[in-house]
């Protein structure tokens, strides 16, 4: 029994001194960080895809043109207020 414990002790010390345990811990931490980045990028990708889908709708394009460039349809009334 003492021989087994001694061998396990030497194996553990070898793994610690060799840096294997530290490397495994570091890899696990990197995997967690990368997985969270993947989840965040997937979420951003879904948002961008929904914006692309909306941009293909002619009504959305018309609304954006009205909002950004102050465009109006024919026959609509335009009110202009003075700066005073």
N, C-alpha and C positions, 0 to 999 in steps of 0.2 A: 504494500500500500504506500509506503514511504517513497519507493522508487517511482511509482505512478505520479504522485504529487510533485516530486522533484522534476520529473520530465515535463509535466504540465507547467510548472513554474518556469523552467528554462524556455519552453515554447512561448509562453506569454511574454517573458522578458525579451526574447528574440524578436517577437512581433512588434513590441513597443520600440525597441532600439533600432530595428530595421526601418521603422516609419510606416509599416504596412497599416497598422490600425489608424494612425493619423491620416494616411492617404485615403482609407476607406471612409472615414468620417468626413473628410473634405469632399470626396466625390458625392456622398449622400447629401451634403449641404448644397453643392452645386446642382444636383438633380432637382432638389426642392425649389431652388431659385429659378432654374430654367423652366420648370413646369409652371410656376406662377407667371412667368413671362409669356409662355405659350397660351395660357388661359386668357391673359390680358389681350394678347394679339388676336386671338379668336373673337373676343368680344368686340374689339375695334373693327375687325373684318366684317362682322355681322352688321354693325352700324353703317359702315361704308357701303355694304351691299344694299342695305335698305335705301340709302341715299341715291345710289345708282338706279335702283328700281323706280324711285320717285322721279328721278330726272328724266326717265323715259316717257313719263306722262305729259302730254301736251298742255294740260291744264296747269301743271306745276311749272312748266317752262314759261307759260304766259304770266302766271302770278309772279315769278321771279323777275321777269322783264318789267312788269308794272312796278314792283317794289324797288328794284335797283336803279332803273333808268327813268322812272316817273313817266312811263308810257300809259296811254289811255286808248280805249277802243273808240271807234268812230261813233259819234252821237252822244258821247258821255259829256257831262258838264264839267268844266274845270274852274275851280275857284282860285284866284290869286289874291293873296293878302299882302298888303304893304308891310315893310319892315318897321314902320313907326309904331 
